């Protein structure tokens, strides 16, 4: 600690250069914090406590392939299955194609499998009794100022109705409230319509569903039940793949985009650039201070102390910038989430992100400081004082 | 008075690429405790090399060098660094102060290597600055001080850990006459009043007049000795 003022003063010897480097480090770790939140958000999808009991069955070929609705009865008969439901992707947009609405056409019992989504019994009844009825997530309703009784026009990006138009009309009959924090982002944004109305109205894929959701009686039986469900359609033209909800969500996300790879690639490029930038700063800083480092050695600082001081300077630079960057991300993420009207539900920078961030700061700090520190350690006093 | 420095058959050879340059040839020299010695000679005569060897900044190629009972030619680099920290103070021609630190912090630097607490370090540095007449400039950065004042700060840094020996390499080489005289008067006071042994390299015969003895080097050999006091 007694060397801290010396390290701090050395770091800010060239204020402008150090501040510019610090800004770069802050920007890199701000980006890291935000992208890591996106990655975490995707990883958390399908991880609710109730999700462990649910299996998802989709086409083995692709998630855009549908399955016959007749499978429901056969899945229901598999030993270990407690309840089965089904749904179909609707792909709705409100007023503008940019206002995408996360919309599913679902079976009447769909919400029975999702206790983390709460709807009053009266609203459930109204949904089941209203052909054009829709249940709307709380945040979604707030975003578009919808309320029960409103008639909502949605444009499906995929499915036309029998008249060939992609414009559909729905009546809001209830609001979905999330009871589980982990899945709040999903249900708060959801728009549920009746599968029956959807299937009767569109000329596409009639009598088929996008996927089945099955609740098993015993979580330990999930593997066996999944295999048994897939065995029903084995060697047919609609072979299935049954997975846990978490695995299915991850697989579905992966078909959309490999978020881990994208985030990893961006961060790799950012940190590589940061390595070069801060490495150059440290090399320049040490080169400029050759005679000062020689003076330190002259008055008795050992080679190892000089090495440690340069390394500490590099670590201080990275940790200072990194902590400020991640701190800024912690402040900005909730603002961005709130500003998106619920469209983005990014988690706060958690302990795991902080730990990973600090490990990165230390690793980059050591890498960046290693060369100038070794150079400073090997400095020959007589040559350095003579300006050689 | 006992001998502080005993140099026997001392040689120093530098290798510059494939070329070997013998800078010092078989030097024999004794310096008494409390002496003030000036080393003079033309450029390239080996004055600074000899000074560096006496200060433990460099190691000889041959011969022995004993300072205060310690054979410097037998010490490891780490042990030599420790020895320098406690036994010797350095004054350079261009002051070599840390530009980002205040005078006070510059003077405190050698004390960072001791076990003294922060308060004691501050106190000792303040005493050293007072001794060189710069107590009122403690908070100033080197760029806010004149050349003479900077050199006095560097002398305060050299004496703050109370070393036996001060080695000064052209301490007045970058100063005007008046500042040079102030610095030399200060060095003489440190020698006479505080018993510091001083070895000073200089080109300036007037500066050498402040020393008790002057040795002349030429082409790496001691050629003449004269007493000025």
Interface residues (C-beta under 8 A of the other chain):
Chain A: X2 X3 X5 X6 X9 X10 X12 X13 X291 X292 X295 X296 X297 X298 X299 X300 X301 X302 X303 X304 X381 X382 X385
Chain B: X52 X55 X57 X58 X77 X78 X81 X82 X84 X85 X86 X90 X92 X96 X98 X99 X100 X101 X105 X109 X110 X112 X113 X118 X157
